[in-house]
Amino acid sequence: MPRKKKIQKVKGKRGRPPKNKSAENAANSTLANALADQPMHESHPYADAASHKHHALRDAPQENYFILCNGKPVKNMKELADLMEELEEHVFNYHVSPEKNDFATWIKDVFKDLELAEKLAGLKDKQRMQLVIYKHITHKLW
């Protein structure tokens, strides 16, 4: 018969025993290492997007950074979503118009993420675009 694990009690406190912080930190660092050590294809970093679940957090190759009309480079999808709050209206309107959506094109061409590119293609609002990118990234991570 297997032995029952002894639960450590803390005097004066009710509920669960104290968390094992080292196990929690190890789990977090394991996730971070898994994201950082994800193998990439040599031909194109996002050639097989389905096998790269975390491509949403990866930087594009430097030669494929999105350069805004004001000269600021954007390295990845999260950075694109983050900058939507501070992006000047004229810069956003330069890249997103009724005729084009440079952000959707960049996502499609560089990250090979057709699902997100299609969602962004019809959007003409910074806040909505930011929300859609964040939701997409979160969905890809889980």
C-alpha positions in Angstrom: 0.0 0.0 0.0 1.5 3.4 -1.0 2.3 5.8 1.7 0.4 9.0 2.0 2.3 12.2 1.5 2.6 14.1 4.7 1.2 17.6 4.4 3.1 20.3 6.1 0.9 22.5 8.3 1.6 26.1 9.1 0.6 27.2 12.5 -2.1 29.9 12.6 -2.9 29.6 8.9 -5.7 27.6 7.2 -5.9 26.3 3.7 -3.2 24.9 1.5 0.4 24.2 2.6 2.9 26.8 1.3 3.7 26.6 -2.4 7.0 25.1 -3.5 8.5 28.2 -5.1 11.4 26.4 -6.6 9.1 24.1 -8.6 7.1 27.1 -9.8 10.2 28.9 -10.9 11.5 25.8 -12.6 8.3 25.4 -14.5 8.4 29.1 -15.7 12.0 28.8 -16.8 11.3 25.6 -18.6 8.6 27.4 -20.6 10.9 30.3 -21.3 13.6 27.9 -22.5 11.2 26.0 -24.7 10.2 29.2 -26.4 13.8 30.4 -26.8 15.2 27.0 -28.0 12.5 26.2 -30.5 14.3 24.9 -33.6 13.9 26.9 -36.8 14.1 25.8 -40.4 17.1 27.1 -42.3 15.2 28.1 -45.5 12.7 30.4 -43.8 12.2 30.9 -40.0 8.4 30.5 -40.3 8.1 28.1 -43.3 6.1 25.6 -41.3 4.0 27.8 -39.1 1.9 24.9 -37.8 5.0 23.2 -36.2 6.1 26.5 -34.7 3.3 27.2 -32.2 5.2 30.1 -30.7 6.1 31.9 -33.9 3.9 34.7 -32.8 6.5 35.7 -30.2 9.6 35.3 -32.4 11.4 38.2 -34.1 11.4 38.3 -37.8 14.8 38.1 -39.5 16.4 41.5 -39.4 16.1 42.0 -43.1 12.3 41.4 -42.8 11.6 43.9 -39.9 8.6 46.1 -40.7 9.9 49.6 -41.0 7.2 52.2 -40.2 7.1 55.3 -42.3 8.6 57.2 -39.4 11.6 54.9 -39.5 10.8 52.8 -36.4 11.4 49.1 -36.9 8.9 46.4 -35.7 10.5 43.0 -35.0 7.5 40.8 -34.2 3.7 40.6 -33.8 3.7 41.4 -30.1 5.8 44.5 -30.7 3.3 45.5 -33.4 0.4 45.2 -31.1 2.2 47.0 -28.3 3.0 50.0 -30.4 -0.6 50.5 -31.6 -1.3 52.5 -28.4 1.4 55.1 -29.1 1.3 55.0 -32.9 0.5 58.4 -34.4 -2.7 58.5 -36.5 -0.9 59.7 -39.6 1.6 56.8 -39.4 -1.2 54.2 -38.9 -3.1 55.7 -41.8 0.0 55.6 -44.1 0.1 51.8 -43.6 -3.6 51.1 -43.3 -6.1 52.5 -45.8 -9.1 51.3 -47.7 -6.8 50.1 -50.5 -4.1 48.3 -48.4 -3.1 47.0 -45.0 0.7 46.8 -44.8 0.6 45.1 -41.4 -1.6 42.3 -42.7 0.7 41.9 -45.7 3.8 41.8 -43.4 2.2 39.1 -41.2 1.3 37.0 -44.2 4.6 37.3 -46.0 7.1 37.2 -43.2 5.4 35.0 -40.5 3.3 33.0 -43.0 0.3 33.5 -40.6 -2.6 33.6 -43.0 -5.2 33.3 -40.3 -4.1 36.5 -38.6 -3.4 38.3 -41.8 -7.0 37.7 -43.0 -8.3 39.0 -39.7 -6.2 42.2 -39.9 -6.9 42.8 -43.6 -10.4 44.2 -42.9 -9.5 46.3 -39.9 -9.0 50.0 -40.1 -8.9 50.8 -36.3 -5.8 50.7 -34.2 -7.4 49.5 -31.0 -9.3 46.7 -32.7 -6.2 45.7 -34.6 -4.3 45.6 -31.3 -6.9 43.5 -29.6 -7.1 41.0 -32.6 -3.3 40.6 -32.5 -3.2 40.0 -28.7 -6.0 37.5 -28.9 -4.3 35.6 -31.7 -1.0 35.5 -29.9 -2.7 34.3 -26.7 -4.7 31.6 -28.6 -1.5 30.4 -30.3 0.3 30.0 -26.9 -2.5 27.9 -25.4 
